[in-house]
Amino acid sequence: MLITELGRPPQAGEAPEPDGESLEVLAAALNPIDRAVASGQFYGGHPPLPFVPGCECVGREAGGRIVWTFGGGLGLVRNGAMAERALPGSVVAEVPDGADPALAAALGIAGLAGWMPLAWRVPLRKDDRVLVLGATGTAGRVALQAARLLGAAHVVAAGRDPELLERVRSLGADETVTLDGDLGSPTYIFDPLCGEPLERAVAAAAPGARIVQLGQSAAPAATLPSAAVRGKQLELYGYSNFAVPPEILVEHYGRLVGHALAGEIALEVERVGLDELEESWDRRGKLVVCP
């Protein structure tokens, strides 16, 4: 698939054969970053037009090993993974035996964004009351399950859509609430939204609460009152997959997929072929391209 014009969905086309030891692409997850790059809204720019989108994939090496790969400019400064073959990125992790390639791809960028804040960046404490903002998104769903798996005392799922919130209740939430509802008194806030939801979460936060900020799905900025930050002695942390050392990503990717294989992390994925991607580009849900 090729992005031939910024702001338009990709179209079927031909790209040069990758120059080097490429992977046979088995599954490439579609993520918000891919849409941002393709629309020209990503802060890091985009590859020269036309380009193949896709910042991650699960693929088969020449020797038969199945790996997940990400980074190294894949889909950001050079052709990405939504093709039959792709050059690997700077992070290459072996996919555990028995894992479905589509699920293994979906647990990459988005899955790690849900897992890493709680398991590595700001490790969860056993007495934490966790508020997951954006709980109906892929990262939020993984974060809900991670919080339960890692031993949180109480987990609240917050989102805009009451119907979708009810669907994620079974993933580990003790209760669900809309973003404009009562957010409780969380000691740990997982925030992929920014904007007004983060402002409301800060107002609700317990003294000493830790906040991990990892996205801007609601807005690119938020206003945090000095009185709340100072008076509650809040701790604010940033998280990005791009800032994690490759060896740490490899370790935790294996752990995360292992939990999925054990039935401890569940994620719904929708498989689409390359020829279906153009019409599916803006669809909700976790799409995975399977060439």
HELIX and SHEET records of a PDB file:
HELIX    1   1 PRO A   32  SER A   39  1                                   8    
HELIX    2   2 PRO A  101  ALA A  106  1                                   6    
HELIX    3   3 ILE A  109  MET A  116  1                                   8    
HELIX    4   4 PRO A  117  ARG A  121  3                                   5    
HELIX    5   5 THR A  138  LEU A  149  1                                  12    
HELIX    6   6 PRO A  162  VAL A  168  1                                   7    
HELIX    7   7 ARG A  169  LEU A  171  5                                   3    
HELIX    8   8 GLY A  195  ALA A  204  1                                  10    
HELIX    9   9 SER A  226  GLY A  231  1                                   6    
HELIX   10  10 ASN A  241  ALA A  243  5                                   3    
HELIX   11  11 PRO A  246  LEU A  261  1                                  16    
HELIX   12  12 LEU A  274  GLU A  276  5                                   3    
HELIX   13  13 LEU A  277  SER A  280  1                                   4    
SHEET    1   A 5 ARG A  85  ALA A  86  0                                        
SHEET    2   A 5 LEU A  23  ALA A  29 -1                                        
SHEET    3   A 5 GLU A  56  ARG A  60 -1                                        
SHEET    4   A 5 ILE A  66  PHE A  70 -1                                        
SHEET    5   A 5 VAL A  91  GLU A  94 -1                                        
SHEET    1   B 4 ARG A  85  ALA A  86  0                                        
SHEET    2   B 4 LEU A  23  ALA A  29 -1                                        
SHEET    3   B 4 LEU A 287  VAL A 289 -1                                        
SHEET    4   B 4 GLU A 270  VAL A 272  1                                        
SHEET    1   C 6 GLU A 175  THR A 178  0                                        
SHEET    2   C 6 HIS A 154  GLY A 159  1                                        
SHEET    3   C 6 ARG A 129  LEU A 133  1                                        
SHEET    4   C 6 TYR A 188  ASP A 191  1                                        
SHEET    5   C 6 ARG A 210  GLN A 213  1                                        
SHEET    6   C 6 GLU A 235  GLY A 238  1                                        
END                                                                             
